[in-house]
């Protein structure tokens, strides 16, 4: 699933967005013959310009193009990736199945605007999704009453937060999701879920702001140490090899700013997801290290309680349209591109992403 890559001139995190935008096919996957593609841009309510790739189905005839109103999807993630990677693949695959699909770079990321680069914000990132819905709603070929979103990895949690805030979002898929606010505040597997641990982290971040606020944390570790956990090896196999490397991807290169996710640690994305009335599908790999995020989010959304959440809230008023899908034998990164039988994309594709299932979910709930 490797395209011939022509990199844009912008590979430095300090480059201005206007120097980066291009319409060269520079994705890590080949363009499907079943879809049309074009580069688009749109504004957020915070004044940032987001750049996206719009994938549309190739219509059979002119009358279909003129008269048909399409359901539409906005796609983003993984956290630290760009639209040339997993989100673009998801958007293209959904366009193959009859949807208009927009994969976009979030604020401060990729070809989108925002300085300093690779900074995260709970409010701004949630607005990114809602601004994408604004953009899709105004397209003449889109039915504004039939819009859904897909969030991958850390953008799965952001997608759920957007769905809780914006009732125009009629269906949401969170794939191989992270709750970035939970992991930022509690550490992996809640290993740092104490006041003392959070205080130490706050002290370190406060000192970093004065010492060097522009310092980058580094992307996926390379070279891999011999004792690297399997999920770190999986990240390396995707982001640092021909399978998924991209010059604008933070995860493939120098990562986030050290203080770039500071605001996430004191926030919680999922507080109101038990009040989402629209349809939600949470999809996770059976062997994903991150599976606990998706399972906890699902149970918190449906039942109002889950391990890792201190607050018990009321059960969801519409539990019947919520679904948890566990993909057998899949790891976290397998749901980025479907996975491979060998590391680094050298073997045969596993095709572990159930594209037709996703299409069925959106067709059912975007009516």
N, C-alpha and C positions, 0 to 999 in steps of 0.2 A: 504494500500500500504506500509506495514511495513515489512521489512525483519528482520530475526534474525541477530542481529548485533554483530560482534566480533571486538572490537576496536583494532587499532594498538597501539603500545607502545607509539607513539609520540602524546602527547596531549598538550605539553608545546610549546608556540610560539618560544621559544629560542632553541628548539631541532634542530639539524642539519638534513637536508633533508635525508642524507644517513641512519639515524637511523629510519626513518619513513616508508620507502618504504616496502610494503608487497603486497602479492597477495591474501589476504583473502577477501572473499566477505563481505564487511562492508558498503554496501550502505543502504540508507533509503527506498529502494524499492526492491522487489524481482526480481531475475534474470528470464527473460523470457525464456521459453523453445524453442523459435523460433530463438534465437541468440547464437553465441559464444562470449566469453569474454576473454580478456587477458590484463595484465598490460604491458605498453610500456613506453619508455622514449626517448627523443630527445633533441638536443641542439638548443639554439637560437643564433642569431648573436651577442648577448651580452655575450655569454658564459655561460648562465644559462642552467641547465638541467631541462626540464619540464617533469612531469610524468602524464601519461594519462591512461584511460581505453578505449581500442579499442573494439568496438562491430561490429560483422560481421554477416550477415545473414547465417543461416544454409542452405547450398546448398542441392539440391535434389539428386545430384549424383556427382561423382568425376570429370566428364567432365565439369560440371558447374564451379567447383572450379578451374580447370586447365585453361579453355578457356575464362571464362567470365571476362570482365573488369567492375568493379563497379563504379558508381558515389559515391563520398565521401563527408562527412561533418565534419567540425571541430566545436566543441561546447564548450562554456565557459560561466560562470556566475551562479548565480547572483554575483554581486560585494560583496566580503566578504564571499562567500560560497566556497564549494569545489566540486569536480567532483563526490563525493558520494551522492550529493543532486540533485538539479534540472537538472544540465547539463547532468549528467549521465542518468537520466530518459529520457530526450530528445534524447540523442544519442541512447539509447536502443530502444526507440519507432521508431526512424527512421531506425534502423537496421532491426526491424521487417518488415519494409516496403520496404526492398531491398537495403538499402544504407550501405556502410561502414561508421561508425560514430565514431569519436574520441572525448571523453570528457576529458578535460585536466585542471590541476591546473595551474593557471598563476604563473609567477615568484614571489618569496617571499611568496608563499601561499601553504597551504596543503602539499603535498609530493614533490613539486617542490623546487628547490634550490633558494638561494638568501638570503642575510643577509643585514640589520636586517629584521626580519619577518614582514609580513603584511605592506608592503610599496607599494605605487602605483606610476607609472610613465607613462605619456602619450606616450612617445616613446617606453619604454620597453613593456608596455601592448599591444600596437599596433603590435610590433614585435612578441609578443607571438602568436597572431593569424597567422601572416605570417609564423612563424616557424612551426606552426601546418600544414599549407598548404605545406610547404617544405616536412615535414615528410610524409604526405599522398601522395604527388606527386611521391615519390620514392618507394611506395609499389607496388610490381609487379601486384597485383590484382586490382589496382586502375587505372582508366582512368584519367590521369593528366589534361585533358581538361574539366573534369566534376567535379569540386570541388566547394562546397559552404560552407557557415559558418552560425552558429546560435549564436547570442549573447543574453543573458537573463539579464534583469534588467540593471545594470550599464554596463554590457558587451554588451548590445545592441548598445549603443553609440560608444563603442570601435570597435564593428564589422563594423559599418558604416564608421568609420575612416579608418579601414583596407581595406574595399572595395573600398574606394576612392583612396587608395594608391597602391593597388595590383590588377592588371588587371587579374591575374590568378583566382581570386575569381569571379565565374560566376553567383552566386546567393547568396543573403543574407537575413536572417530573423532576425529582431530585435524584441524580444518578451518582453512585459511589460517593455519597456526600460526607463532607466534614461540617461540623458546627464550629466555625472558626472562632467564635467568641468563647465557646466552652474550652477549646484546646488552648486558646491564648490565656485564659484566666486560670485554668485548672491543670494544664499540662496534658500530655498523652495519657490516656487511661485514667485521668483524674489523679495522677501521681503527685501533683503539686497543689491539690485542693485544700490548702490550709491558709490561714491568715498570714502566718510567718513566711511561707513560701511566696505568696503574692507580694508581701511587703518587700522581700529581698529583690524580687523582680522589678518592683516599682522604683526602688532605690537605684538599681543598675540603669534603668531606662532614663531616670532623671539625670544621672551623671552623664550618660551618653549624649543627651540633648546639648549639654554644654561642651563636652569634649569634641564631638564630631557628629553633628546631626545628619550629615550627608553620607555617613559610612554605610556601605552595603553589607548585608549579612552573608552573601554568597548563595548561589543556587544549589542544585543537587550536588552532593559531594562527589568529587572526581580528582584523583582516582579513588576507587572504593577500597576501604580497609578490609582486611581479611575477615574481620569479625562483624562486618556490617549486617544489620538485621535484614531479613528477606524483603521487607517492604521498601527499605532503602535501595536494595539491589533492583527492585522492580522500578522505582523512580528513575534510577540510572539507566536502565534498559530502555525506558521511554524517552527521557529528556536529553540524554547525553549521547545518543547514537542516531544513526540515520533513520531509525524508526520514527522519532518524534522531535529531533532537534530543530530549533528555529532560532535565527539570529536575534529576534526581538523578544524572545521568551525569557522572562526573568529566571524561571526554573532551569532553563538550559544554560544560563550564563551567570550573572552576578547576583541574582535573587532580589529580595526586598531590601529596603533600608532597614537598618537595625531597629529604628524606632517607628518603622512604617506601619506596624499593626498595633501600636501602643493603645489606641482607643478601643480596640476590640476586647482587650482584657477586662475592661470594666463595663462591658455591654453584654446583653444576651439577646441574640436574634430571635429565639423561638418562643418567647414569652406568650405571644398571642396566637400561636398556630392552632391551638385547640378551638379557635373561633373561625377558622377557615371553612367556609361553607362550600366552596368550589371543590372540584375533584383534585385529588393528589395521589400520585404514584411515587413511592420511594423504592428505588432499585439499588440493590447492593450485591456484591460478590460474596459467596459463601466463605471464601478464605481471605477476605479483605481485612487488614488490620483495623480499618476504619468502620467496620460493620456496626460496632456498638453505637456510633453516631446515628446511623440510619434507623436502627431498631429503637433506640431511645426516643428519637424524634417522632417516629410513628406512634409509639405507645403514648407519648405525651400529648400528641395531637388528637388521638382518638379517645384515650381513657382519662386524660388529664393528669397522669402521673407516670413517672419512669425513673429508673436508676440514674443518678447523676444530676437530677433536678430537685432543688430544695422546695420549690413551690408546688403545691397540689392545686390544680385548677379544675373547673367544671368540665365534664366530658363534652366532646364535640357534638354540636346539634345536627350534623350531617355525617355520621360515621360510615354510612353505606357506600359513599363514593371515595373512600380512602383505601389504599392498597399498599401492602409491603411485599415486594418481589425479591426473593433471594435467588441469585443465579448460581447453580451448582458449579463447583470447581473454579470459580472466577476469583481473581485477586482484585485489589483496588485498581491497579492500572490496566487490567484486562478490560475494564469498562471505559477506558479512554478511547480505545480503537478496536476492541474486539479480542485483543490478545494474540499471542503467537505460541507455537509449540516449543520454541527455543527462545532464549533471551535475545534481546537486541533485534528482534524482528527477522532473524535469519531463517526461521523455520516456516512452516505453513500457518496461515492465519487460523485462529480458533473460531472466529466469528461468534463470540460469546454475547454480543449485544443483541437483544431480541428486537430488531428494528420493526418488524411487523406487529409485535406486541405494543410497542410505543405508538405506532400509527393507529392501531385499534383503540387504544386508550384515548387518544386525542379525537379520533372520529366519533367515538361514543359520547364524549363530554363537550365537544365543541359543536353543538347543534344549533 
